């Protein structure tokens, strides 16, 4: 019962950070962290868009030509 677990250490560290740094600094730190994540995601999306555009420019049209169907081809076969 006397052992300190990882959750108790985490709680103590959070309380110490609040006392030493104040709520404003932690709030600003979390805001900067969120901005970093958003910038990272935007960078990934930009890379994806650039890769898609590059592949689209290099794509070849492989659609087979359409054959005429109807009365004219039936006459040719008879």
PAKE-712281 format. One record per residue (C-alpha): residue in one letter; x, y, z; residue number from 1. Coordinates in nm, 4 decimals. Each point is the difference from the previous one (the first is absolute). Layout:
N
KOLMI  r         u         v         w    k
KOLMI  A         X         Y         Z  NUM
...
% end
This chain:
78
KOLMI  r         u         v         w    k
KOLMI  X    0.0000    0.0000    0.0000    1
KOLMI  X    0.2921    0.2334    0.0540    2
KOLMI  X    0.1309   -0.0206   -0.3562    3
KOLMI  X   -0.0574    0.2932   -0.2337    4
KOLMI  X   -0.1345   -0.1044   -0.3380    5
KOLMI  X    0.0407    0.1667   -0.3379    6
KOLMI  X   -0.3379    0.1769    0.0222    7
KOLMI  X    0.0892    0.1590    0.3323    8
KOLMI  X    0.3333    0.1219   -0.1431    9
KOLMI  X   -0.1826    0.1452   -0.3016   10
KOLMI  X   -0.2452    0.1858    0.2250   11
KOLMI  X    0.2849    0.1389    0.2105   12
KOLMI  X    0.1837    0.1195   -0.3126   13
KOLMI  X   -0.3126    0.1715   -0.1370   14
KOLMI  X   -0.0615    0.1741    0.3321   15
KOLMI  X    0.3633    0.1114    0.0180   16
KOLMI  X   -0.0189    0.1357   -0.3561   17
KOLMI  X   -0.3138    0.1951    0.0878   18
KOLMI  X    0.1605    0.1463    0.3109   19
KOLMI  X    0.3326    0.0895   -0.1605   20
KOLMI  X   -0.1144    0.0995   -0.3464   21
KOLMI  X   -0.3489    0.1253    0.0589   22
KOLMI  X   -0.3080   -0.0785   -0.2041   23
KOLMI  X    0.0785    0.2541   -0.2723   24
KOLMI  X    0.3291   -0.1577   -0.0990   25
KOLMI  X   -0.1476   -0.3476   -0.0223   26
KOLMI  X   -0.2922    0.1318   -0.2023   27
KOLMI  X    0.2397    0.1745   -0.2381   28
KOLMI  X    0.2121   -0.3134   -0.0234   29
KOLMI  X   -0.3017   -0.2130   -0.0902   30
KOLMI  X   -0.1099    0.2612   -0.2561   31
KOLMI  X    0.3438   -0.0127   -0.1629   32
KOLMI  X   -0.0167   -0.3788    0.0001   33
KOLMI  X   -0.3402    0.0109   -0.1765   34
KOLMI  X    0.1343    0.2469   -0.2583   35
KOLMI  X    0.2902   -0.2336   -0.0678   36
KOLMI  X   -0.2327   -0.2939   -0.0564   37
KOLMI  X   -0.2179    0.2069   -0.2360   38
KOLMI  X    0.3049    0.1130   -0.1966   39
KOLMI  X    0.1206   -0.3601   -0.0254   40
KOLMI  X   -0.3375   -0.1191   -0.1296   41
KOLMI  X   -0.0150    0.2856   -0.2507   42
KOLMI  X    0.3463   -0.0946   -0.1220   43
KOLMI  X   -0.1113   -0.3591   -0.0505   44
KOLMI  X   -0.3062    0.1120   -0.1956   45
KOLMI  X    0.2133    0.2282   -0.2195   46
KOLMI  X    0.2347   -0.2880   -0.0738   47
KOLMI  X   -0.2937   -0.2239   -0.0894   48
KOLMI  X   -0.1492    0.2658   -0.2295   49
KOLMI  X    0.3336    0.0533   -0.1747   50
KOLMI  X    0.0497   -0.3754   -0.0469   51
KOLMI  X   -0.3506   -0.0427   -0.1409   52
KOLMI  X    0.0501    0.2895   -0.2425   53
KOLMI  X    0.3342   -0.1448   -0.1109   54
KOLMI  X   -0.1533   -0.3427   -0.0607   55
KOLMI  X   -0.2952    0.1533   -0.1841   56
KOLMI  X    0.2347    0.1848   -0.2360   57
KOLMI  X    0.1911   -0.3196   -0.0737   58
KOLMI  X   -0.3120   -0.2145   -0.0497   59
KOLMI  X   -0.0641   -0.1500   -0.3424   60
KOLMI  X   -0.3393   -0.0452   -0.1578   61
KOLMI  X   -0.0501   -0.3744   -0.0359   62
KOLMI  X   -0.3667    0.0092   -0.0923   63
KOLMI  X   -0.0598   -0.2252   -0.3028   64
KOLMI  X   -0.1537    0.1723   -0.3028   65
KOLMI  X   -0.3725   -0.0522   -0.0225   66
KOLMI  X   -0.1211   -0.2058   -0.2927   67
KOLMI  X   -0.3051    0.1032   -0.1906   68
KOLMI  X   -0.2975   -0.2184    0.0811   69
KOLMI  X   -0.3381   -0.0090   -0.1654   70
KOLMI  X   -0.1446   -0.0535   -0.3464   71
KOLMI  X    0.3185    0.0648   -0.1977   72
KOLMI  X    0.1947   -0.2779    0.1696   73
KOLMI  X   -0.2916   -0.2419   -0.0422   74
KOLMI  X    0.0022    0.0613   -0.3755   75
KOLMI  X    0.3731   -0.0682   -0.0185   76
KOLMI  X   -0.0408   -0.3393    0.1681   77
KOLMI  X   -0.2852   -0.1178   -0.2307   78
% end
